[in-house]
Amino acid sequence: MTIFERVKELSEKQGKSLQRVSEDLGFSSNYFYRMKKQQPTAEKLKLIADYFNVSVDYLLGRAEAKPVNEPIDLAEVANSDDDAVWSRLLSSGGRPLTEKDKMAIKLLFSDKWDEITQKAKDLDNKD
């Protein structure tokens, strides 16, 4: 499958025409059709990959279609006591979550309302 065919397939999955994708990306209206004969630049490949949330390797045919940013199961994270999971998957303004932030997230996904409310109060008293 060529880059053009991958882009066409991705645009169809999103219910968009190639012309619409071209406009969204600021390309000329027939840009993708020119890719049938001419390879895109690395910069344009990156823009296209970001637009469709796939890797450049996927567009080049080197990898399976896989979203770059896979969905996170917040309930699974909230019920994990592993700090590495929290740090790797979630942040607040680009910074690691505080214990209070973690407790708030756990509260949203827990059926132990009273227990978590007490823990939140305890954390407030520590601050």
C-alpha positions as CSV (number, residue, x, y, z in Angstrom):
1,M,0.0,0.0,0.0
2,T,1.4,3.5,-0.9
3,I,1.4,6.6,1.3
4,F,-1.4,8.0,-0.9
5,E,-3.5,4.9,-0.3
6,R,-2.9,5.0,3.5
7,V,-3.9,8.7,3.6
8,K,-7.0,8.0,1.5
9,E,-8.0,5.1,3.8
10,L,-7.4,7.2,6.9
11,S,-9.4,10.1,5.6
12,E,-12.3,7.8,4.6
13,K,-12.4,6.4,8.1
14,Q,-12.8,9.9,9.4
15,G,-15.5,10.7,6.8
16,K,-13.4,13.4,5.2
17,S,-12.4,14.0,1.6
18,L,-8.8,14.3,0.6
19,Q,-9.5,17.9,-0.3
20,R,-10.8,18.6,3.2
21,V,-7.8,17.1,4.8
22,S,-5.6,19.1,2.4
23,E,-7.4,22.3,3.5
24,D,-7.1,21.4,7.2
25,L,-3.4,20.9,6.8
26,G,-2.8,24.0,4.7
27,F,-1.8,22.0,1.6
28,S,-2.9,22.7,-2.0
29,S,-6.2,21.0,-2.9
30,N,-4.5,18.4,-5.1
31,Y,-1.5,17.7,-2.8
32,F,-2.4,14.2,-2.0
33,Y,-2.9,13.2,-5.6
34,R,0.6,14.5,-6.4
35,M,1.9,12.0,-3.8
36,K,1.1,9.2,-6.3
37,K,4.2,10.3,-8.2
38,Q,6.2,12.3,-5.7
39,Q,7.3,11.5,-2.2
40,P,6.2,14.0,0.5
41,T,8.8,15.8,2.6
42,A,9.6,14.6,6.2
43,E,7.9,17.7,7.5
44,K,4.7,17.0,5.6
45,L,4.7,13.4,6.6
46,K,4.9,14.5,10.2
47,L,2.0,16.9,9.8
48,I,-0.1,14.2,8.2
49,A,0.8,11.6,10.8
50,D,-0.1,14.0,13.6
51,Y,-3.4,14.9,11.9
52,F,-4.5,11.2,11.7
53,N,-2.9,10.3,15.1
54,V,-0.7,7.6,13.5
55,S,3.1,7.3,13.2
56,V,5.2,8.3,10.3
57,D,6.3,4.7,10.1
58,Y,2.7,3.7,9.5
59,L,2.4,6.1,6.6
60,L,5.6,4.7,5.2
61,G,4.3,1.2,5.5
62,R,6.7,0.2,8.3
63,A,4.2,-0.3,11.1
64,E,0.7,-1.4,11.8
65,A,-2.0,1.2,12.1
66,K,-1.9,2.1,15.8
67,P,-2.9,5.4,17.4
68,V,0.1,7.3,18.7
69,N,-1.8,8.3,21.8
70,E,-3.6,5.2,22.9
71,P,-6.7,5.7,25.2
72,I,-6.0,5.4,28.9
73,D,-8.4,3.4,31.1
74,L,-8.7,5.9,34.1
75,A,-10.5,3.4,36.2
76,E,-7.5,1.0,35.9
77,V,-5.1,3.8,36.7
78,A,-7.2,5.0,39.6
79,N,-7.3,1.5,41.1
80,S,-3.5,1.1,40.8
81,D,-1.2,1.7,43.7
82,D,1.8,1.7,41.4
83,D,3.3,5.2,41.4
84,A,5.1,4.4,38.1
85,V,1.8,3.9,36.4
86,W,0.5,7.2,37.7
87,S,3.7,9.1,36.7
88,R,3.9,7.5,33.3
89,L,0.2,8.1,32.3
90,L,-1.0,11.1,34.0
91,S,0.2,14.6,34.9
92,S,-1.2,18.0,35.8
93,G,0.0,20.9,33.8
94,G,3.0,18.8,32.7
95,R,4.0,18.1,36.3
96,P,3.5,14.8,38.3
97,L,0.3,14.5,40.2
98,T,0.2,15.4,43.8
99,E,-1.1,12.9,46.3
100,K,-4.2,15.1,46.6
101,D,-4.7,14.9,42.8
102,K,-4.3,11.2,42.9
103,M,-6.9,10.9,45.7
104,A,-9.4,13.0,43.7
105,I,-9.0,10.8,40.7
106,K,-9.4,7.7,42.8
107,L,-12.5,9.2,44.4
108,L,-14.1,9.6,40.9
109,F,-13.6,5.9,40.1
110,S,-14.1,4.3,43.5
111,D,-17.1,2.8,45.3
112,K,-15.4,3.5,48.6
113,W,-16.7,7.1,48.9
114,D,-16.5,7.4,52.8
115,E,-13.0,5.9,53.0
116,I,-11.6,8.1,50.3
117,T,-13.3,11.2,51.7
118,Q,-11.6,10.6,55.0
119,K,-8.2,10.1,53.2
120,A,-8.7,13.3,51.4
121,K,-9.4,15.1,54.7
122,D,-6.3,13.5,56.2
123,L,-4.2,14.8,53.2
124,D,-5.7,18.3,53.7
125,N,-4.6,18.2,57.3
126,K,-1.0,17.3,56.3
127,D,-0.8,20.4,54.0
